[in-house]
Amino acid sequence: MSQENVEIVRSGFLDPGPLTDAAHVSPEAEFDFTDVYPDQPLLRGTEEMRRFRDGGLWGQSIHFEPESYFDVDEERVLLFVRATSTGQVSGAPVESRVAHEFTIRDGLIEKDERIR
């Protein structure tokens, strides 16, 4: 079952974009990035995730590049991601490497928590 969950998370990062495809994400999914962005509210559902990705905190649209997937247990997958963007004012490139812990239930991503 856990390898299936890895594939669900992997497919969630294909087009149309990271975690915005309702086929892979529960309508009630929570995206909790508050550990990294304390002022960012908890995001719910694919529309809020799409707005976050397209109007990112760093500036222009954020691009996520998955690097490594690990099955943790029957419900969780750990993913290391390289996130890049360009500053709105400076135009400077911004890069960060972060980890995400996904919870999968009934074949859908229920929760994504960005962790340090």
N, C-alpha and C positions, 0 to 999 in steps of 0.2 A: 504493500500500500504506500509506503513512504516514497518509493521511486516514482509512483504515479503522481504524488504530490510535487515532487521536483519538476516533473514534466508540466504540471499545471502552472507552477510559478514561471517556468521557462516560457511557456506559451503566453503567459500574461505580459511578457516583455516584447512580443512581436507586434507588428503593425495592427491596429492603428496607433499604438503607443503604449508605454508602460502603464499597466493596470487601469486602462480606460476602456477595455473591451468587456462589455457586460457578459459575454459568454464565459469568461474566466473569473469574474468577480461578483460576489454576492451584492445585491442591491443595498444591503445594510452594512457593507464592509466599512471598517474603520481604518484610517491611515493616521497613525500616531507618530508625528515627527517632533513632538514637544521636547524630547530629550536633547535634540540638536538645535531646534528652533523654539525656545521657550515662549515666544510671543505668537507663534503660529497655532491657531486653534486646531483641534482634532478635526480631520477631514472625514466626511462620510459620503460614500458612493462614488461612482465613476465620474460624475460631472464635476464634483469638487476636486477630485484628483486631476482631472483634465485642466481645470483652471489653474491649479497649483503648478502643473508641469508647463503650461503655456505662458504663464505670467509670473514665473518663479520669483522667489525672494531675492535671488542674486541679480536679477536683471532680465535679460531676454530669456527666451525659452530654455528650459533645462533639458539636457540630453542625458539619458541613463544608459550606461554600458555594463551589462552584467559580466562579472568576471568568474565567480566560482559559486556553485550550488552545493549544499550539504543537507542531507536528510537528517533531522534531529531525532524525531520520533514519529509516531503514527499521525500526528496532526501538524507538526511544525517543520519548516524548511528555513535554513539560513542561507542568505545570499549576500555576497560581497559585490558592491557596485561602484563603478567610477562615474561620478556625476560631473558634467561640465556645463558651463554657460559663459556668457559674455556680459560684463558689467554695463548697465544702461548708460551711465554717465561717462565712465572712463574708457569703455570699450575693451578693458583688460580681460584676458581669459581667466576664468575661475575654475578650479578643479578641486574635487573632494572625493575621497574614498570612504565609503560608509558600509555598514552592515545593516541588513533588514532581516527581521524575523517574521515569517509569514505563518499564519494559522489557516489551515485548510479544513473545511468541513463539507461533506456531501459534494465533493468535487469542485468546490468554489473557494476562492480566497475570501476569508472572513475578516482577517486582520493583518495589517502590515505595520510593524513597529520598527522605526529606525533606531538603531542602537549604536552606541559608541564602541 
